[in-house]
Amino acid sequence: YTPWIGTEAVARGHELSCHGYRWESPAHMDEAAERAMIRRTVETIERIAGVRPAGWHSRSASSLNTRRLLVEHGGFLYDSNAYND
């Protein structure tokens, strides 16, 4: 448990990005589980670092629902699982 890493990163001017709560792969998660994982991840980063994460990158592969769930949750500047830019 190393909450100081988030606050130190922010203090040094870095943006934070989410990868899931425990680095889970959402590829085969059901929608409700993935929605809950996104919420829990964002809430934890906000609580520890004092800022919202700027982006998201799913472990291995996103699900068919990931992009929509991230937009639904709101607040992300990017989803770096999209390699189409």
DARA-V184664 format. One record per pair of residues at least 12 apart in sequence whose C-alpha atoms are under 7 Angstrom apart, sorted by the first residue. I is the first residue (numbers start at 0). J is the second residue. D is the distance in whole Angstrom. If there is no record, write none. Layout:
# DARA-V184664
i=I j=J d=D
i=I j=J d=D
This chain:
# DARA-V184664
i=2 j=47 d=6
i=5 j=47 d=7
i=5 j=48 d=5
i=6 j=48 d=5
i=14 j=53 d=6
i=15 j=52 d=5
i=15 j=53 d=6
i=16 j=52 d=5
i=16 j=53 d=6
i=16 j=54 d=5
i=16 j=55 d=5
i=17 j=52 d=6
i=17 j=54 d=6
i=17 j=55 d=5
i=17 j=56 d=6
i=18 j=55 d=6
i=18 j=56 d=5
i=18 j=57 d=5
i=18 j=58 d=6
i=19 j=36 d=7
i=19 j=37 d=7
i=19 j=40 d=6
i=19 j=57 d=7
i=20 j=36 d=6
i=20 j=39 d=7
i=20 j=40 d=5
i=22 j=58 d=6
i=23 j=58 d=6
i=24 j=57 d=6
i=24 j=58 d=5
i=24 j=59 d=6
i=24 j=60 d=7
i=25 j=57 d=7
i=25 j=60 d=7
i=25 j=61 d=5
i=25 j=62 d=5
i=26 j=60 d=5
i=26 j=61 d=5
i=26 j=62 d=4
i=27 j=62 d=6
i=30 j=64 d=7
i=34 j=68 d=6
i=52 j=75 d=7
i=53 j=75 d=5
i=53 j=76 d=5
i=53 j=77 d=7
i=54 j=75 d=5
i=54 j=76 d=6
i=54 j=77 d=5
i=54 j=78 d=6
i=55 j=77 d=6
i=55 j=78 d=5
i=55 j=79 d=6
i=56 j=78 d=6
i=56 j=79 d=5
i=56 j=80 d=6
i=57 j=80 d=7
i=61 j=80 d=7
